[in-house]
Amino acid sequence: MAEQLPATIKRVWVIGALLNALGWLALAAALWVANSWWAWPLWLVVIALALAVLHPLVHLVLIPYRYAFWRYQITPDAVYLKKGAIFRKEEALPITRIQNVTLEAGPVLAHYHLQAVSIETASTKHEIDGVTPAVAAQLRDQIMQLAMEARDEA
């Protein structure tokens, strides 16, 4: 059965969208300074301001859909990740290919008592966006145990 992320991840995504808006506003301010000092085109500032509003707004609108479709499942054969509101993506990571599982928590995730589970293969890195620390530790141990058993059998 596929597991859903905790509901507090939605708050983390909201903060991420707002921080994204701040980044666009900082770029717009830098472009405004460049316009004032070096006569850069004013339309660059307008585009940056438009993106400061539109980009985070799209992320905020899609949060309920993103949450509704984000799932993960661990089986003895693979780790399955399903995500996407508009463009849906389903990934199956074979247990035999998994090399490392890392738990990560930046300041926002840590504030909400969540951790991201990063699953690495030889060529890629996949992430479960945020689960409670107890679930994260359990997932790490379960995935690594399955990976070691799969290697022993091969």
C-alpha positions in Angstrom: 0.0 0.0 0.0 1.4 3.4 -1.0 2.1 5.8 1.8 1.2 9.5 1.8 3.4 12.3 3.1 2.4 14.0 6.4 0.1 16.9 6.1 2.7 19.3 7.5 4.7 19.0 4.3 2.2 21.4 2.7 3.4 24.1 5.1 7.0 23.4 4.0 5.9 23.7 0.4 4.2 27.0 1.1 7.3 28.4 2.7 9.4 27.2 -0.2 7.1 29.0 -2.6 7.3 32.2 -0.5 11.1 32.0 -0.4 11.1 31.5 -4.2 9.1 34.8 -4.4 11.8 36.5 -2.3 14.4 35.2 -4.6 12.6 36.7 -7.6 12.1 40.0 -5.8 15.8 40.1 -5.0 16.6 39.6 -8.7 14.1 42.4 -9.6 15.8 44.7 -7.1 19.2 43.9 -8.6 17.9 44.5 -12.1 16.4 47.8 -10.9 19.8 48.9 -9.6 21.4 47.8 -12.8 18.8 49.8 -14.7 19.6 52.9 -12.5 23.4 52.6 -12.7 24.0 51.2 -16.2 20.7 51.9 -18.0 19.8 48.3 -18.4 16.4 47.8 -20.0 13.4 48.3 -17.7 11.6 45.4 -19.2 14.0 43.1 -17.3 12.7 44.4 -14.0 9.1 44.0 -15.2 9.7 40.4 -16.2 11.4 39.6 -12.8 8.5 41.2 -10.9 6.0 39.2 -13.0 7.9 36.0 -12.2 8.0 37.0 -8.5 4.2 36.9 -8.5 3.4 34.2 -11.0 6.0 31.5 -10.2 5.2 31.2 -6.5 1.5 31.6 -7.2 1.5 28.6 -9.5 3.3 26.6 -6.8 0.9 27.7 -4.1 -2.2 26.8 -6.2 -0.7 23.3 -7.0 0.1 22.4 -3.4 -3.2 20.5 -2.7 -2.8 18.6 -5.9 0.9 17.9 -5.3 0.0 16.5 -1.9 -2.9 14.4 -3.2 -0.8 12.6 -5.7 2.6 12.3 -3.8 3.0 8.6 -2.7 5.8 6.2 -1.9 6.0 2.5 -1.3 8.8 0.1 -0.3 8.6 -3.5 -1.4 11.3 -6.2 -1.3 12.0 -5.6 -5.0 11.8 -1.8 -5.4 11.1 1.6 -4.0 8.2 3.2 -5.8 7.8 7.0 -6.0 4.7 8.6 -7.5 4.3 12.4 -7.8 3.0 15.1 -10.0 -0.3 17.0 -10.2 -0.3 17.9 -13.9 2.7 16.0 -15.2 2.6 12.7 -13.3 5.8 10.7 -12.7 6.1 7.2 -11.4 9.5 5.8 -10.6 10.6 2.3 -9.5 14.0 2.2 -8.0 15.3 -1.5 -8.0 16.5 -2.4 -4.5 19.6 -4.0 -6.0 20.7 -0.6 -7.5 20.4 1.4 -4.3 23.7 2.4 -2.8 23.0 4.9 -0.1 20.1 6.3 1.9 20.6 9.7 3.5 18.3 11.6 5.9 18.3 15.4 5.4 16.6 18.3 7.1 17.2 21.9 6.3 15.9 24.7 8.6 12.3 24.7 7.3 12.0 20.9 7.4 13.6 20.8 10.9 11.2 23.5 12.2 8.3 21.2 11.2 10.0 18.1 12.6 10.4 16.5 9.2 13.2 14.9 7.3 13.7 14.2 3.6 14.8 10.7 2.7 17.4 10.8 -0.1 17.8 7.5 -2.0 20.9 7.2 -4.2 21.8 4.8 -7.0 25.0 4.9 -9.0 23.6 7.5 -11.4 20.7 9.3 -9.7 19.3 10.6 -6.5 15.6 10.4 -5.6 13.9 12.0 -2.6 10.9 11.4 -0.4 10.1 15.1 0.3 9.5 14.9 4.0 8.4 12.4 6.7 8.7 12.4 10.4 12.1 11.5 11.9 10.8 8.2 13.2 9.4 7.2 9.8 12.6 8.5 8.0 14.8 6.3 10.2 12.6 3.3 9.7 12.6 3.9 5.9 16.4 4.2 5.9 16.9 1.0 7.9 14.3 -0.9 5.8 15.7 0.2 2.4 19.3 -0.5 3.4 18.4 -3.9 4.9 16.6 -4.9 1.7 19.5 -3.6 -0.4 22.1 -5.6 1.6 19.9 -8.8 1.4 19.5 -8.3 -2.3 23.3 -8.0 -2.8 23.9 -11.1 -0.6 21.5 -13.1 -2.8 23.1 -12.0 -6.1 
